[in-house]
Amino acid sequence: MEIKDVIKILDPQFGYWAKSSGELLYAHHFSVWSIFRKLADFVPSLDREEKELVELACLVHDIGKMRKENQEKLKQNEKMVEHRLEIDELKEYFNKVDGYDFTRFRRPLRYFTPMVYGIVPIKFVGVRHA
C-alpha cells in the first residue's frame, strides 16, 4: 500500500484519541501499520491482496474508539472502552475515505472483519493485537 493511500485511510481519524494517555488514533494506527509492513516480508505465505487487507486492518482496527462516548471516556482517563465494530459501522467508515477503492478486493468484507477485530489470517501464525 502506498503512503498516499495510508493518509487517505487515516484522514477521518485526525483529532480522535486512541488511548487515555492522549495518544492519537491515527498515530496509533500508523504505528501498527508500520510494524506490520516490516513483519510482512517474513510471511511469504500471504499473497499481495491478503497483505493489503491486513494493512487495512492495521489502519482501522480501533475506529470504534471514534464514537462520542468512547472519546469522552478516554479523555476522562478510562483505560478500556468497548469499541468492537459492526460491519455496517465499518462500511460507513470506508464511505468517508475519499479516493480509495475498497470494492476492488476479490474477498468479501466478511473475510476482512476478523482482521479488524485483531485476528489476522491463520497464515500469519496467529499473531493477535489486543
C-alpha angles and dihedrals in degrees: 000000000000121000091242088061091047090054091049091051094046096045098091089054098061111122096020124115123234098185137026086244088071096256106156120241097232091050092050092049092046090053092050090047092049092052092049091050089058094046095044092076088065094055105069092167091074112090122218095266093048090052091051091048090052089048088054090049090052090052097049108023094114101037089119084077087070090075112113094240091051093050089052091050093048091050089051088057097255107157100205129044129175104248107154110143133226119219091249091055090051091049089050090053092049089052088059091057108093120212103008118110108220092169095068095081116103092215118080123245091256087068090054101045097071087058090053089055089056102265113114122196117294089250088071090068097250098292108168131197111210 
